[in-house]
Amino acid sequence: MTAGPPPTDWEKARAAARAVPALPPVARDLGDALGHALAEPLTALTDLPPFDTSAMDGWAVAGPGPWRLDGSGVLAGGQPEPLRPGTAVPIATGARLPEGADAVLRREDGEADAGSGLLLDRSASPGPRVPGSEAVRGRDVAPGRDIRPRGQECRADDPLLPAGTSVTPTVLGLAAAAGYDRLTVHRRPRVDLLVLGDELLATGLPRDGRIRDALGPLLPPWLRGQGADVTARPPLPDGFGPLYEAVRDSTADVVVTTGSTAAGPVDFLHDALRAVGARLLVDSVAVRPGHPMLLAELPPGADGRARQLVGLPGNPLAAVAGAVTLAVPLLRRLGGHADAGPLDAVCAAALPGHPRDTRLLPVRRAGRAVSPLPFDGPAMLRGLALADGLAVVPPGGAEAGAVVEILDVPRP
């Protein structure tokens, strides 16, 4: 039997997964943009705040005190009348500042004197008595006190966020405040998930030599959290025909398969890829677990755009290793999301490695330090369920005190 090509270096495999263009921009209402990536910079359409507003409940005051109360009050959303010098009006937090007002006296600092109809500053030092009142006249409130000035956060046309920013709930809030009803974002990649194996059960306890399908429940919410729209089918039986037809007929941007990536008696993925005319880009990776993963370019779809297939190993932790190596970088790049900077940590204890390959090891974090977890075999998920991340351990391992990269573990 002729030996195949050597496995691809782990970093080169990740780079190959990122070497795709982002999907085309689309316009989405704010309510439909969550999880997408901005296809163009977000620029303010208005000043924020759009007018001077009160930062506190209290009174808007004009000029030095004491102030004669004028008006019933200003609420958020109201259109206040101008204030004359020496007058004040109650005002709520977030309300528009009346024209002529130059400060806000906080409610806890002010006192309205019923006898004189004057507003006094209780926080001030004693001064001359006010005619007709036993209260004392306060010092002047500093101009601008407790006012949010127009444009304090940004001015119209200011850049707010760069293209590639993932649209989170906070980004939606900022976009709405800045005047947007719709956002220009990259289309989310469509994924067909094909879980393979006659041995898999969808319900109940393992029995008769068959085991529960762990990847069917694990992968769809995780891949959706990476910005993909995932269609999960019932597990496919082992055999060339069902796999070939599913890959041939898929209209998704990315097909993700589990199992069938090696050269066992029921591993038909390579045969199916040859039959559909795919081009292998990565065929095994120098990483443990998960080394028999693969990345292939499928023939273009009806719209002429390239499509990809990511083949993950069938063992659960090995499949997760394959996903963080190939599927996640590919989906993030297709969706137009900017690359996050590497997250590093210090090894609190030595992290065991593979003699020749990179190893992805479940670890627990304590501050900036990480420690290895047990139950880290390719078929195990117990360690991963407790993990704060996967440590990228170089060949030979990492000593205590060494710095290693940490990858996110599956979470929505």
C-alpha positions, 0 to 999 in steps of 0.5 A: 500500500502506498503511503499518503502525503505527510500530514499538514502542520496544524498552523498551516491547516488553520491558515488553509481554512481561513483562505476563503473570501467572505460571503456577500454583504446583505442588508438586515433589519436590526432584529435579524442582524444578531450573530452576523459580522459587519460588512462595512464600518458602523458610522454614527448617523447622529450626535450622541447624545443628540442634544444636551440632556440631564444626567440626574433627576433634579432641577435644570437651573439658569444662572446663579441661585437661588432660583425661582421655580418655573414650570411643572417639570421636564420629562424624557421625550418632552420639549421644554420651554426656554429658561430665563436667568435665575429660574429653575424647572424640575427635570428627569434623568435623560430629559432634554435640557431647556434652552438657557439652562447651564447646569443641573442641581441634583434632587438630593442637593436641592430644596424648594422653599414653599414660602418664597417659591425659591429653589435652594442648594442645600449642599452649599456653604452658608451665605447671606439670608434670602429675603422672606426665607429662613433658608440660606442662599447656596453657592452657584452651581458650576456650569455644565454640572450633571449635563450630558452635552450633545455629542459627548459620546460621538458626533455624526459621521464618527466611526464607531466600529470597524467592518468585521465586528461581530454583531452582539446585543451591545452592537445592536443597541449602539447601532439603534442609538446611532440611528440605524434601522438596518445593518449591512452585514455578511451573509451567514454561511449555510452548513449541512451537518452529516453525522455518519455511522450505523453504530449511532443511537439517537435515544436511550442507553447504549445497547447491542454494540451501538452507542449514543450519538454525541456529536449530533447534539454537540455540533449544531449549537456550537456551529450556530454560535460561530455564525453559521446557519446549520441544517442537521440531518438524521445520522446517515448509514455507513455506505458509499451511496448515501454519503455520495448523494448527500454531498452531491446534492447539498446546496450549503456553503459548507458540508461538515461530516463526522467520521469516515475520514480515515481508511477503515472498512466503512470509511467512504468519504475520500471515495465520495469526494473523488466521485463528486470532483472535489479537491483536497486542500488538507488531508490529515493534520499533525495534531492529536486528537483529530489527525485524520481530519480533512478540508476539501473544495467542492465543485461550485454551486448553482450561483458559481460560488465555491463550497467547502467540506470539512471532514471531522473524525468520529470520536467526540473529542477528536471531532472537536479538535477538528472543528477548532482547527478547520471548521471554526476558522472557515466559518468565521472567515466566510461570515466576515468576522475579524480574527480575534487575537490569540488568548495566551495562558501560563502553564501552572503544571506541565502539559503532556504533549505528543512526541511529534504533533501538536496536541489540543488538551482540555485545561482548567483556568485559575486566573491566567494559569491553566492546568490539565484535566483528566479524561482527555482521550479522543473518544471522551467528553468528560474532560472537555465538559469541565474545561475552560479551553483547549491548550495548544501544546507543542510537540514534546509538551509544555513545561510549567511556566511556559506560555501556551495558546488557549482555544475556546471550547464549544459553547453557543 
